[in-house]
Amino acid sequence: MNEKVEFARRLADAMTKAGYPLRPVVLEREFHTRYWGRSVTMQAVRRWLRGEAIPSQEKLQVLADWLKVEPQVPPTRRAGRHRIPG
């Protein structure tokens, strides 16, 4: 399975288990309440949910902390210490 699609699946699972609807507006709002770096666009979070993009490691950590899951990174990004939420 494509890494981006797998990320989207895990993100959707984590959001659902945490009681959040799978809507880009919800993801964007909740992400921005926890992230103090450069903001992300609605288009970016939509791409995360559609399996078209994977956020940076820093953003992955914010998502993991928010959704209370272990951060995971695909094999191509394993240079760091994080992984895709899931």
N, C-alpha and C positions, 0 to 999 in steps of 0.2 A: 504494500500500500504506500502511496505517496506520503512523504513526511508532512506536507502541508495539510493534506486531507486527514491524516491521523491526528494532527494537532487540533484541527477543527472538531473532530469527533470527541476528543478528550475534553476540550474546552466546553463543548455542548453538554457532555455528561456531567462535568463538574458544576456548571451553572445550574443544570436541572436538579442535581442532588442538593445543591445549596438553596434551592427554592426560588431561583430567578428565572424569568421568562427568557427564551432565546430570541432576544431582539437587540439589534445593534444599538439602539438608543439606550437600553438598559446597560449593556456592556460599556458603552462610552461613558455614561454618567458614573457608574460604579468605579470604573478604572480611574477616572479623573479625580474622584474624591480621595484616592489613595496614592496617586502618583504626582510628584511635584516637579518632574522634569518637563521637557517640551511636550505639549499636548499632542494627542493623536486625533486624527479626523474621523468622522463618521465612516468615510470610505475605508479607512484603514481597519477599523474594527469589523466592518462588514466583510472585508477580505479575510480577516482571521476566522470569522464564523463560516465562511464559504469554502475554506480550505485553499485559498489563493495566496496566502502569505503567513509567515510566522514572525511574531514580534521579536525584538532584540532580547538578549538574555536579561537585561535589567527589567524590561517590561514583563517577561515571563515570570520573574521572581515576584513582581507586584501581583500578577494574576494568581499565582500559587498561594501567596499569603492571604489574599482576599478570599479565595475559594477553599482555603484550608486543605490544600493538596500538596504532595511533594512536587517540587519543580523538576522538570525533565527536559532534556535537550536532545534533538535527533543526533544520530551518530556523526553527521557532518559538522555539528556545532560542539562536539564534546571537548573542545579545547578548554572550556570553562568548567564551572562546577554546577551548572543548572541544566534542567531537562524540561521538556514540555509538561505542563500541568496534566495530570491524569492518574 
